[in-house]
Amino acid sequence: MTEQIERARTFHSLHVKGNPVVLYNAWDPGSAKIIEKAGAKAIATGSWPVAAAFGYADGEKIPLELALDNIKRIVGSVDLPVTMDLEGGYGVDPEIVARTVTLALRAGAIGFNFEDQIVGGSGLHDISVQAKRIEAAAAAVKASGIPAFINARTDIFLKAKPDAHDDVLLDQAIERAQAFEKAGAHGFFAPGLGDEGLIETLCKAIALPVNIIALAHVPPRQRLAELGVARISHGPVPYRQMAEWLEAKARLAISG
């Protein structure tokens, strides 16, 4: 447990506004080892690529036991902090969320993404509901003795096209971030957000370190750093690029 505690503390320290940690998302031990070799400071999984690697669709379709075994194997294969994408915690009730978090920590994770969208449904959980879920996650973290990093994700910007992102959505995101921080979150993840002005305002408006995902419409790493971002992740992009390369090579080999 001592090593896990130290890795958790290290992971917290990597989140610095203006000097973002880059998480090039892995999906299994093999990809994690490659990313470690490339010079990564930490390993992060993404729910979509992990599910796809095991033949499942995203959205908590992969059995939790399999996802946890995968994390345990990743943790055992690298000498870096490993944070897990827990999606919606595999249940709505705070008690279920707490149990899922506990299991993830026992598997060796030192942090996790936790989203506010209603998995298997539509829309987002009300702020009050999500805050209670985060409180349960934070209580589980405290009880474990592992200072794990809770990265509270909002899907506000993923639910709207980039050209529809505006101050109204930003205000809603800020409200959620502030409530999530009060509930015990350590970071705020706003996937889909790419507008420079909105990103900068978000980073200045909240105390939590902001996580942005590197998508095609998102500014490059250096610009995100200038805007105050503390964490840059790549989500399903690495897996999708790998899959495209593999399919192209397979087609070439098969067709001759």
KOLDORO-255063 format. One record per residue (C-alpha): residue number from 1; x, y, z. Coordinates in Angstrom, 2 decimals. Layout:
   volum         x         y         z
     NUM         X         Y         Z
...
END
This chain:
   volum         x         y         z
       1      0.00      0.00      0.00
       2      2.91      2.35      0.69
       3      3.90      2.32     -2.99
       4      0.31      2.97     -4.05
       5      0.11      5.92     -1.64
       6      3.31      7.40     -3.05
       7      2.08      6.98     -6.61
       8     -1.19      8.68     -5.69
       9      0.67     11.63     -4.19
      10      2.87     11.85     -7.24
      11     -0.17     11.88     -9.48
      12     -1.72     14.75     -7.55
      13      1.50     16.75     -7.90
      14      1.46     16.38    -11.69
      15     -1.65     18.56    -11.98
      16     -0.32     22.08    -12.36
      17     -2.26     24.86    -14.07
      18     -0.19     26.07    -16.99
      19      2.05     22.99    -16.99
      20     -0.31     20.15    -17.88
      21      0.43     16.48    -17.43
      22     -0.17     14.61    -20.69
      23     -2.03     11.30    -20.47
      24     -1.83      9.30    -23.68
      25     -4.56      6.81    -22.88
      26     -3.77      3.09    -22.74
      27     -6.13      0.12    -22.87
      28     -4.11     -2.88    -21.68
      29     -0.72     -3.78    -20.16
      30      1.00     -3.88    -23.54
      31     -0.10     -0.41    -24.59
      32      0.66      0.92    -21.09
      33      4.24     -0.37    -21.25
      34      4.74      1.26    -24.67
      35      3.44      4.59    -23.39
      36      5.66      4.32    -20.30
      37      8.67      3.68    -22.56
      38      7.78      6.83    -24.51
      39      8.38      8.90    -21.37
      40      4.93      9.21    -19.80
      41      4.68     10.39    -16.20
      42      1.44      8.49    -15.56
      43     -0.89      6.02    -17.25
      44     -4.60      6.56    -17.81
      45     -7.17      4.24    -19.30
      46    -10.18      5.31    -21.30
      47    -13.46      3.45    -21.07
      48    -14.03      3.36    -24.84
      49    -10.67      1.83    -25.83
      50    -10.65     -0.63    -22.93
      51    -14.13     -1.84    -23.86
      52    -13.23     -2.03    -27.55
      53    -10.02     -3.97    -26.84
      54    -12.11     -6.65    -25.13
      55    -14.86     -6.68    -27.75
      56    -17.45     -4.58    -25.91
      57    -19.23     -1.32    -26.62
      58    -18.63      1.70    -24.38
      59    -21.07      2.61    -21.62
      60    -20.29      0.12    -18.83
      61    -20.87     -2.81    -21.18
      62    -17.58     -4.43    -20.24
      63    -18.04     -6.39    -17.00
      64    -16.63     -4.52    -14.04
      65    -14.67     -7.58    -12.95
      66    -12.90     -7.70    -16.33
      67    -12.17     -3.95    -16.28
      68    -10.74     -4.27    -12.76
      69     -8.59     -7.26    -13.72
      70     -7.26     -5.22    -16.63
      71     -6.33     -2.36    -14.31
      72     -4.62     -4.73    -11.91
      73     -2.55     -6.12    -14.77
      74     -1.68     -2.64    -16.03
      75     -0.61     -1.54    -12.54
      76      1.61     -4.59    -12.29
      77      3.23     -3.95    -15.67
      78      4.43     -0.35    -15.19
      79      6.26      1.74    -12.62
      80      3.92      4.71    -12.94
      81      0.71      5.96    -11.31
      82     -2.33      4.42    -13.04
      83     -5.69      6.17    -13.12
      84     -8.82      4.34    -14.27
      85    -11.84      5.50    -16.22
      86    -14.74      4.34    -14.01
      87    -17.42      5.87    -16.28
      88    -20.49      6.33    -14.03
      89    -19.34      4.04    -11.25
      90    -21.40      1.09    -12.52
      91    -24.49      2.25    -10.66
      92    -26.49      5.32     -9.74
      93    -26.79      4.82     -5.98
      94    -23.97      6.37     -3.95
      95    -23.47      3.06     -2.14
      96    -22.75      1.29     -5.43
      97    -20.38      4.07     -6.50
      98    -18.49      3.75     -3.21
      99    -18.16      0.00     -3.68
     100    -16.87      0.41     -7.25
     101    -14.31      2.97     -6.13
     102    -13.15      0.67     -3.34
     103    -12.68     -2.19     -5.79
     104    -10.72      0.04     -8.18
     105     -8.39      1.11     -5.39
     106     -7.89     -2.51     -4.33
     107     -6.92     -3.25     -7.93
     108     -4.14     -0.67     -7.62
     109     -5.62      2.44     -9.23
     110     -4.56      5.78     -7.73
     111     -7.30      7.83     -9.36
     112    -10.30      7.65    -11.61
     113    -12.56      9.55    -13.96
     114    -16.16      9.75    -12.79
     115    -18.75     11.16    -15.19
     116    -22.07     12.93    -14.65
     117    -23.95     11.62    -17.68
     118    -26.68      9.06    -17.09
     119    -25.09      5.87    -18.39
     120    -27.62      3.92    -20.43
     121    -30.04      6.85    -20.37
     122    -30.02     10.44    -21.59
     123    -28.91     13.73    -20.17
     124    -26.92     14.40    -17.03
     125    -27.52     13.68    -13.38
     126    -28.82     16.70    -11.46
     127    -26.02     18.52     -9.70
     128    -27.34     17.51     -6.27
     129    -27.49     13.84     -7.29
     130    -24.01     13.86     -8.79
     131    -22.60     15.70     -5.78
     132    -23.86     12.94     -3.49
     133    -22.29     10.34     -5.75
     134    -18.96     12.18     -5.61
     135    -19.27     12.48     -1.84
     136    -19.65      8.69     -1.68
     137    -16.61      8.24     -3.88
     138    -14.61     10.65     -1.72
     139    -15.67      8.79      1.44
     140    -14.51      5.52     -0.09
     141    -11.19      7.09     -0.99
     142    -10.72      8.39      2.54
     143    -11.61      5.03      4.07
     144     -9.07      3.26      1.85
     145     -6.14      5.30      3.08
     146     -5.09      5.90     -0.54
     147     -5.11      9.62     -1.47
     148     -6.64      8.85     -4.87
     149     -7.41     11.58     -7.40
     150    -11.11     12.00     -8.22
     151    -11.42     13.53    -11.69
     152    -15.04     14.71    -11.91
     153    -16.16     14.76    -15.52
     154    -19.05     16.69    -17.00
     155    -20.51     15.73    -20.35
     156    -22.12     19.13    -20.93
     157    -19.84     19.90    -23.86
     158    -19.95     16.40    -25.35
     159    -23.74     16.60    -25.47
     160    -23.55     19.69    -27.71
     161    -21.74     20.33    -30.99
     162    -18.60     22.49    -30.67
     163    -20.21     25.41    -32.51
     164    -22.97     25.44    -29.87
     165    -20.58     25.85    -26.94
     166    -21.25     29.22    -25.36
     167    -21.26     31.19    -22.10
     168    -24.51     29.55    -21.02
     169    -23.00     26.07    -21.15
     170    -19.84     27.39    -19.55
     171    -21.77     28.83    -16.62
     172    -23.46     25.46    -16.15
     173    -20.08     23.73    -16.21
     174    -18.64     26.16    -13.66
     175    -21.61     25.56    -11.38
     176    -21.01     21.83    -11.59
     177    -17.29     22.18    -11.03
     178    -17.82     24.21     -7.88
     179    -20.37     21.73     -6.53
     180    -18.14     18.79     -7.39
     181    -15.16     20.39     -5.67
     182    -17.24     20.91     -2.53
     183    -18.27     17.24     -2.71
     184    -14.64     16.11     -2.72
     185    -13.41     16.09     -6.34
     186     -9.77     16.91     -7.04
     187    -10.03     17.72    -10.75
     188    -12.59     18.79    -13.33
     189    -12.77     17.09    -16.73
     190    -14.54     18.93    -19.57
     191    -14.22     16.66    -22.63
     192    -15.35     18.15    -25.91
     193    -14.55     21.74    -24.94
     194    -12.20     23.31    -27.48
     195    -12.93     27.04    -27.62
     196     -9.88     28.93    -26.34
     197    -11.84     31.68    -24.65
     198    -14.15     29.27    -22.85
     199    -11.27     27.07    -21.74
     200     -9.35     30.03    -20.35
     201    -12.41     31.35    -18.52
     202    -13.09     27.92    -17.04
     203     -9.52     27.56    -15.82
     204     -9.64     30.98    -14.15
     205    -13.13     30.54    -12.68
     206    -12.54     27.36    -10.72
     207     -9.91     26.21     -8.26
     208     -9.85     22.62     -9.53
     209     -7.22     21.70    -12.14
     210     -8.92     21.43    -15.54
     211     -8.63     18.40    -17.82
     212     -9.17     18.85    -21.56
     213     -9.16     16.06    -24.13
     214     -7.00     16.51    -27.23
     215     -9.48     16.28    -30.10
     216     -9.23     17.65    -33.64
     217    -10.95     20.95    -32.78
     218     -8.94     21.52    -29.58
     219     -5.89     23.83    -29.41
     220     -2.44     22.19    -29.29
     221     -0.67     21.30    -26.06
     222      1.34     24.51    -25.69
     223     -1.70     26.70    -26.23
     224     -3.72     24.68    -23.70
     225     -0.90     25.24    -21.22
     226     -1.06     28.99    -21.84
     227     -4.81     28.90    -21.21
     228     -4.25     27.35    -17.77
     229     -5.07     23.69    -18.42
     230     -3.52     21.24    -15.92
     231     -4.20     17.91    -17.61
     232     -4.44     16.83    -21.24
     233     -5.79     13.39    -22.07
     234     -6.26     11.69    -25.43
     235     -9.23      9.43    -24.74
     236    -10.08      6.98    -27.54
     237     -7.92      8.72    -30.15
     238     -4.79      6.50    -29.75
     239     -6.82      3.30    -29.96
     240     -8.76      4.50    -33.00
     241     -5.57      5.53    -34.80
     242     -4.00      2.16    -33.96
     243     -7.11      0.35    -35.20
     244     -7.07      2.25    -38.50
     245     -3.38      1.44    -39.00
     246     -3.94     -2.23    -38.15
     247     -6.90     -2.55    -40.50
     248     -5.00     -0.90    -43.33
     249     -2.01     -3.19    -42.84
     250     -4.27     -6.25    -42.60
     251     -6.10     -5.32    -45.80
     252     -2.79     -4.86    -47.60
     253     -1.48     -8.21    -46.37
     254     -4.68    -10.07    -47.18
     255     -5.22     -8.52    -50.60
     256     -1.57     -8.77    -51.52
END
